[in-house]
Amino acid sequence: MGYGGFSRAVVGIFKAGRIIYARGYGVANLDYGIPLVPQSVLRIGSISKQFVAMCIAILAEQEKLSFDDDIRTYLPEMPDFGEPITIRHLLHHTSGIREYLTLVELIGKPEGSGFGYTTRELLDLLARQQEINFRPGDMFSYTNSGYFLLAEIITRVSGMPASAFAHENVFDPLGMKNTRFYDDPDAIIPNLSMGYSPKRDGGYRLDILRSEVIGDLGVVTTIEDFLRWDNNFYDNRLGRGTQDLIETMFMRGRTNDGDELSYALGLEFGSYRGLRTMGHGGSAVGYVAEFLQFPDQRFSVVILSNSSSFRPGRLAREITDLYLADQLEEPPISRDQARPRATRPEVVALPIDELEAFAGDFYSDELDYFYSFQVREGSLQLELRGNRTDLVPYVSDRFGWGRRELTFLRDDNGAVSGFTLDAGNVRNLKFRRVEGRVPR
């Protein structure tokens, strides 16, 4: 299998409850030349969310929690944002809670970096947030924070780590012997494939996520094990063993206005060339994955890759085109249209004396972190854990920082007193000027 001049993945094709094709392409470990095989264990990123959702559904079936419970019942350290955020909001990505991956990136600890963060640090970080992005239930906004918090709720309600609850109530009953939540960075995982990312100058670098954090991600599995999970949607063996549990998993979310979402419990519903689909994609630093199910045809494609540059979703559709060719509608005629470009604020040139007004130290209570700005070489620069970035000046005291935007605030005397930061799924993050701090 060649794909864009590169192949490193395990492909599984399921039909009517059995594997009709399973093969590994490429290498599981570049150091030792170990090949990828159907028994190789790989991370599946956000596909993990459906296993967390199943654990929540089982706890609801056991009447140990309700989807409409306020999350503060189980997570009292979370702030009161004025309206209850429910478990249902977390499941359907309608909570408005800020994205933790963005928050840790804003303190210079992006996912997969050498700095790392613990479950406790993330809980504290989310508990310090003073605002959410929107009123709970008003809209869908995919965020990993919700499923991270769901894993913590599982731990607190069940009295055991979420990973152990999943093993006891999901993986073990289904016979998924090579599947687990990878919440111990020092654990030895037999047949684990290393993750890789391409280097700019060619070749690949090891790109391994060593983290105890689970919920939004964390599951490692094999193609052969995933068949057992796929089959369970048609003939449930979990919880009380009825299809009611599966119907719960298929329960799609709704906004406050009543609009139905395509997202259910860690599962996304859609269509492809006239056929109904269900599934999810995933990524975790050096790994990407795709689960694409056609329930009416009882046909699924699962692709697990240990290369971050791989594109499993496209390949899953190409495989579908071959196997279900006689059932698919004709693809729509492609009409090349220029995509509308996002409107960018006007870039301005500011003299040094005006830039100096923004220099100094600023502190965010929500991040518990300082930002330091200095004017160097005619630019306002932000230094974050040793990395310097030039900010782009816009009109009205605004600056661009990549896809992020800072809006500086002034007091009654016109002096810069702080700023707010917008970074996509983190909005209106506040910083205040701090005087007298020793420069770093």
Legacy VTK file of the C-alpha trace (Angstrom):
# vtk DataFile Version 3.0
C-alpha trace
ASCII
DATASET POLYDATA
POINTS 440 float
0.000 0.000 0.000
1.423 3.331 -0.977
-0.161 6.513 0.286
1.360 9.809 -0.637
4.740 8.115 -0.971
4.540 6.896 2.602
2.909 4.003 4.373
2.871 3.261 8.060
-0.443 1.925 9.312
-2.485 -1.110 10.233
-5.681 -1.524 8.215
-8.665 -3.557 9.343
-11.820 -4.144 7.317
-14.818 -5.712 9.054
-17.885 -7.240 7.432
-20.813 -8.982 9.145
-18.976 -9.411 12.411
-15.644 -10.718 11.190
-12.354 -9.436 9.839
-12.229 -9.754 6.069
-8.909 -7.937 5.729
-6.195 -7.073 8.250
-2.668 -6.105 7.404
0.124 -3.909 8.660
2.201 -1.691 6.384
5.451 -0.115 7.444
7.389 -0.275 10.662
6.305 -0.284 14.292
9.769 0.582 15.577
12.344 2.282 13.361
15.219 1.531 15.741
14.809 -2.209 15.365
12.905 -2.507 12.085
9.955 -4.264 13.743
7.085 -4.461 11.222
3.537 -3.333 11.846
1.136 -6.276 12.037
-2.567 -6.679 12.940
-1.474 -7.485 16.501
0.449 -4.193 16.869
-0.765 -1.953 19.680
-1.267 1.743 18.827
-2.778 4.834 20.397
-6.144 5.879 18.962
-6.380 9.456 20.254
-9.894 10.834 20.430
-11.513 7.542 19.443
-10.922 6.905 23.159
-13.843 9.212 23.912
-16.429 6.552 23.053
-14.979 4.211 25.675
-15.241 6.950 28.316
-18.798 7.618 27.174
-19.627 3.918 27.522
-18.321 3.949 31.100
-20.540 6.951 31.880
-23.504 5.194 30.254
-22.896 2.078 32.373
-22.749 4.179 35.555
-26.038 5.825 34.522
-27.552 2.387 33.896
-26.427 1.431 37.420
-28.188 4.614 38.659
-24.962 5.941 40.150
-25.255 9.161 38.197
-27.576 10.944 35.786
-26.703 12.696 32.548
-28.494 15.776 33.854
-26.445 16.006 37.048
-24.501 19.201 37.613
-20.823 18.280 37.220
-20.081 20.179 40.438
-21.851 17.354 42.278
-18.772 15.272 41.506
-16.234 18.014 40.794
-16.934 20.595 43.511
-13.686 22.415 42.739
-15.073 23.538 39.384
-16.375 27.131 39.460
-20.026 28.090 39.420
-20.401 29.781 36.030
-23.963 30.956 36.726
-25.767 28.062 35.056
-25.230 24.353 35.706
-22.922 22.449 33.390
-24.234 18.892 33.213
-22.678 15.562 32.351
-24.780 15.681 29.196
-23.098 18.949 28.202
-19.684 17.310 28.565
-20.717 14.277 26.518
-22.049 16.372 23.644
-19.385 19.127 23.628
-21.901 21.824 24.538
-20.462 22.848 27.920
-18.589 25.977 26.862
-15.603 24.937 29.007
-12.308 26.147 27.609
-10.056 23.703 25.750
-7.336 22.420 28.054
-4.958 21.675 25.152
-5.001 25.371 24.301
-4.595 26.402 27.931
-1.487 24.262 28.431
-0.131 25.535 25.135
-0.564 29.092 26.398
1.767 28.319 29.316
4.340 26.756 27.021
3.445 23.118 27.737
1.875 21.868 24.497
0.793 18.246 24.250
3.791 16.022 23.692
6.315 18.604 24.887
9.033 17.681 27.331
7.386 19.783 30.049
4.318 17.583 30.532
1.434 17.966 32.988
-0.443 15.728 35.390
-4.123 15.022 35.926
-4.003 17.110 39.109
-2.424 20.064 37.286
-5.113 19.959 34.607
-7.898 19.804 37.176
-6.417 22.801 38.977
-6.036 24.667 35.687
-9.663 24.128 34.680
-10.840 24.956 38.211
-9.127 28.369 37.970
-11.031 29.414 34.866
-13.307 32.352 35.614
-15.340 32.233 32.409
-16.572 29.794 29.812
-16.802 30.394 26.082
-20.600 30.403 25.889
-23.713 29.588 27.877
-23.958 25.810 28.451
-26.028 24.197 25.724
-26.039 27.166 23.363
-23.766 25.601 20.761
-21.505 22.685 19.870
-17.798 23.286 20.293
-15.516 20.255 20.306
-13.300 20.305 23.359
-11.086 17.705 24.986
-11.677 19.228 28.414
-15.135 17.665 28.669
-13.982 14.086 28.243
-10.989 14.621 30.511
-13.453 15.722 33.211
-15.722 12.761 32.458
-12.836 10.391 33.220
-12.373 12.101 36.571
-16.104 11.756 37.275
-15.844 8.020 36.527
-12.994 7.767 39.028
-14.859 9.601 41.770
-18.221 7.881 41.267
-16.874 4.352 40.896
-14.211 4.600 43.582
-11.542 3.229 41.245
-9.363 4.770 38.540
-11.278 5.312 35.308
-8.785 3.028 33.563
-9.592 0.194 35.983
-13.343 0.769 35.634
-13.027 0.588 31.847
-11.023 -2.625 32.093
-13.537 -4.251 34.438
-16.687 -3.088 32.669
-15.718 -2.759 28.982
-12.435 -4.270 27.849
-12.481 -7.479 29.904
-16.142 -8.400 29.212
-15.536 -7.964 25.478
-12.304 -9.959 25.515
-10.230 -6.951 24.423
-7.062 -8.390 25.950
-4.657 -5.971 24.282
-6.652 -2.806 24.991
-6.248 -0.461 27.929
-6.162 3.149 29.002
-2.481 4.055 28.982
-2.442 6.105 32.194
0.931 4.901 33.473
3.738 6.452 31.398
6.173 3.876 32.765
4.045 0.837 31.917
5.441 -1.805 29.588
2.942 -2.434 26.767
3.693 -5.586 24.748
3.752 -4.989 20.976
3.388 -1.207 21.417
4.250 0.709 18.229
6.306 3.855 18.597
4.851 7.117 17.281
6.671 9.275 14.726
6.423 12.667 13.059
8.227 13.867 9.932
11.189 16.213 10.277
11.420 19.317 8.140
14.720 18.224 6.655
13.477 14.716 5.864
13.181 11.522 7.821
11.239 11.066 11.046
11.596 11.747 14.733
10.238 9.778 17.658
7.068 11.479 18.870
5.811 9.725 21.965
3.158 10.979 24.377
4.164 10.056 27.921
1.224 11.170 30.010
-1.060 9.902 32.742
-3.915 12.034 31.383
-6.817 10.042 29.919
-10.438 10.573 28.979
-10.203 12.616 25.830
-7.498 10.193 24.699
-5.386 7.422 26.206
-6.658 4.141 24.765
-4.187 1.782 23.089
-5.596 -1.141 21.113
-5.244 -3.449 18.122
-7.243 -4.023 14.971
-8.246 -7.452 16.242
-9.492 -6.070 19.570
-11.381 -3.262 17.869
-13.499 -5.794 15.992
-14.951 -6.841 19.348
-15.885 -3.246 20.116
-17.387 -2.768 16.662
-19.469 -5.932 17.030
-20.834 -4.787 20.370
-22.804 -1.997 18.718
-24.925 -4.670 17.003
-25.153 -7.138 19.904
-24.431 -5.539 23.260
-22.684 -7.590 25.940
-21.951 -4.747 28.377
-23.843 -3.519 31.411
-27.174 -5.306 31.617
-26.593 -6.713 28.168
-29.504 -5.000 26.424
-29.531 -2.776 23.354
-30.829 0.039 25.551
-27.213 0.792 26.442
-26.325 1.111 22.761
-29.318 3.366 22.165
-27.965 5.548 24.938
-24.608 5.691 23.161
-26.424 6.730 19.976
-28.301 9.576 21.722
-27.396 12.686 19.749
-27.036 16.008 21.492
-29.237 19.060 21.122
-28.620 22.747 21.645
-30.805 24.930 23.825
-32.660 25.930 20.649
-33.494 22.290 19.944
-31.118 21.808 17.023
-29.962 18.188 16.793
-26.228 17.607 16.625
-24.386 14.969 14.638
-22.453 14.118 17.800
-23.717 11.480 20.241
-21.653 9.868 23.035
-18.133 9.885 21.650
-19.622 8.967 18.274
-20.317 11.131 15.254
-23.110 10.334 12.826
-23.082 11.343 9.189
-23.299 9.982 5.674
-20.999 9.118 2.798
-22.211 8.888 -0.794
-25.758 8.135 0.317
-24.967 5.640 3.093
-25.317 6.266 6.818
-22.083 6.397 8.784
-20.973 6.424 12.379
-17.503 6.756 13.805
-14.741 9.071 14.965
-11.201 10.090 14.160
-8.295 10.454 16.511
-4.793 11.788 16.904
-2.258 11.760 19.725
1.087 13.367 18.895
2.782 10.658 16.768
-0.375 8.637 16.113
-3.552 9.072 14.051
-6.545 6.784 13.648
-9.926 6.448 11.941
-13.035 4.410 12.769
-15.648 4.490 9.996
-18.720 2.277 10.349
-21.576 1.758 7.861
-24.231 0.285 10.190
-26.784 -0.659 7.511
-24.140 -2.656 5.634
-22.487 -3.915 8.835
-19.224 -2.813 7.301
-16.404 -0.939 9.035
-12.935 0.321 8.267
-10.459 0.880 11.092
-7.034 2.387 10.414
-4.380 2.843 13.088
-1.201 4.709 12.177
1.973 5.551 14.073
2.787 8.556 11.903
1.279 11.970 12.601
1.400 12.906 8.898
-0.752 9.979 7.786
-4.329 10.710 6.617
-6.465 7.742 7.689
-9.850 9.357 7.003
-9.197 9.739 3.309
-7.861 6.209 3.043
-10.924 4.810 4.872
-13.188 6.434 2.282
-11.077 5.111 -0.597
-11.369 1.598 0.835
-15.125 2.069 1.116
-15.244 3.112 -2.531
-13.799 -0.284 -3.453
-15.779 -2.555 -1.158
-19.192 -0.861 -1.332
-18.969 0.390 -4.909
-22.317 -1.133 -5.934
-24.179 0.600 -3.069
-22.698 4.066 -3.203
-24.222 7.043 -4.916
-22.146 8.857 -7.496
-19.787 11.340 -5.874
-20.804 14.968 -6.321
-19.202 16.803 -9.206
-16.292 18.808 -7.903
-16.584 22.519 -8.449
-13.453 24.362 -7.538
-14.378 27.418 -5.557
-12.046 29.801 -3.878
-12.482 29.552 -0.154
-13.311 32.864 1.458
-10.333 34.083 3.397
-10.757 34.968 7.026
-10.793 38.689 7.581
-7.553 39.769 9.186
-7.266 42.935 11.258
-5.366 45.800 9.739
-1.626 45.583 10.414
-0.054 48.867 11.475
3.467 50.112 12.070
4.052 51.406 15.597
7.053 53.541 16.605
9.288 52.286 19.400
7.930 54.736 21.988
4.373 53.456 21.458
5.502 49.824 21.629
7.244 50.535 24.935
3.838 51.212 26.508
3.029 47.501 26.177
6.333 46.230 27.596
6.323 44.712 31.057
5.001 41.766 33.038
1.414 40.596 33.054
-0.201 37.883 35.179
-3.196 35.627 34.578
-4.935 34.238 37.655
-6.609 31.658 35.431
-3.336 30.350 34.019
-1.342 31.150 37.170
1.350 32.322 34.812
3.280 35.467 33.858
3.778 36.834 30.356
6.727 39.169 29.828
6.853 41.585 26.886
9.947 43.445 25.749
10.709 45.646 22.771
13.569 44.211 20.730
14.705 45.007 17.207
11.704 47.231 16.602
9.115 44.635 17.647
7.120 43.792 20.736
8.239 40.313 21.746
6.750 37.714 24.056
9.132 35.302 25.735
7.529 32.003 26.727
9.739 29.319 28.297
12.789 30.551 26.431
11.062 31.008 23.060
10.680 34.542 21.730
7.836 35.521 19.431
7.299 38.794 17.566
3.765 40.117 17.994
2.036 41.707 14.995
0.514 45.125 15.801
-3.068 45.784 14.737
-5.208 48.859 15.209
-6.845 49.696 18.554
-4.196 48.258 20.899
-4.490 44.778 19.433
-1.688 42.389 18.564
-1.591 39.104 16.698
0.274 36.083 17.998
-0.118 33.430 15.314
-3.839 32.641 15.284
-4.253 34.226 18.694
-5.107 37.836 19.413
-4.271 40.072 22.363
-6.316 43.181 23.129
-4.590 45.508 25.580
-6.643 47.415 28.133
-6.008 50.901 29.504
-6.930 52.555 32.779
-8.601 55.942 33.188
-5.263 57.674 32.692
-4.603 55.884 29.408
-1.869 53.611 30.801
-1.822 49.953 29.726
-3.268 47.979 32.635
-3.707 44.501 31.195
-4.955 42.589 28.189
-7.383 39.888 27.129
-6.347 36.909 25.020
-8.501 35.068 22.492
-7.152 31.758 21.195
-9.947 30.010 19.318
-11.658 27.782 21.863
-10.254 29.857 24.720
-11.891 33.255 24.806
-11.457 36.393 26.901
-8.591 35.123 29.048
-7.572 37.992 31.307
-4.096 39.245 32.249
-3.280 42.196 34.528
-0.106 44.257 34.615
2.214 43.451 37.508
4.701 46.097 38.662
7.961 45.462 40.424
8.474 41.885 39.252
12.087 40.961 38.612
12.530 40.652 34.820
13.272 37.186 33.508
LINES 1 441
440 0 1 2 3 4 5 6 7 8 9 10 11 12 13 14 15 16 17 18 19 20 21 22 23 24 25 26 27 28 29 30 31 32 33 34 35 36 37 38 39 40 41 42 43 44 45 46 47 48 49 50 51 52 53 54 55 56 57 58 59 60 61 62 63 64 65 66 67 68 69 70 71 72 73 74 75 76 77 78 79 80 81 82 83 84 85 86 87 88 89 90 91 92 93 94 95 96 97 98 99 100 101 102 103 104 105 106 107 108 109 110 111 112 113 114 115 116 117 118 119 120 121 122 123 124 125 126 127 128 129 130 131 132 133 134 135 136 137 138 139 140 141 142 143 144 145 146 147 148 149 150 151 152 153 154 155 156 157 158 159 160 161 162 163 164 165 166 167 168 169 170 171 172 173 174 175 176 177 178 179 180 181 182 183 184 185 186 187 188 189 190 191 192 193 194 195 196 197 198 199 200 201 202 203 204 205 206 207 208 209 210 211 212 213 214 215 216 217 218 219 220 221 222 223 224 225 226 227 228 229 230 231 232 233 234 235 236 237 238 239 240 241 242 243 244 245 246 247 248 249 250 251 252 253 254 255 256 257 258 259 260 261 262 263 264 265 266 267 268 269 270 271 272 273 274 275 276 277 278 279 280 281 282 283 284 285 286 287 288 289 290 291 292 293 294 295 296 297 298 299 300 301 302 303 304 305 306 307 308 309 310 311 312 313 314 315 316 317 318 319 320 321 322 323 324 325 326 327 328 329 330 331 332 333 334 335 336 337 338 339 340 341 342 343 344 345 346 347 348 349 350 351 352 353 354 355 356 357 358 359 360 361 362 363 364 365 366 367 368 369 370 371 372 373 374 375 376 377 378 379 380 381 382 383 384 385 386 387 388 389 390 391 392 393 394 395 396 397 398 399 400 401 402 403 404 405 406 407 408 409 410 411 412 413 414 415 416 417 418 419 420 421 422 423 424 425 426 427 428 429 430 431 432 433 434 435 436 437 438 439
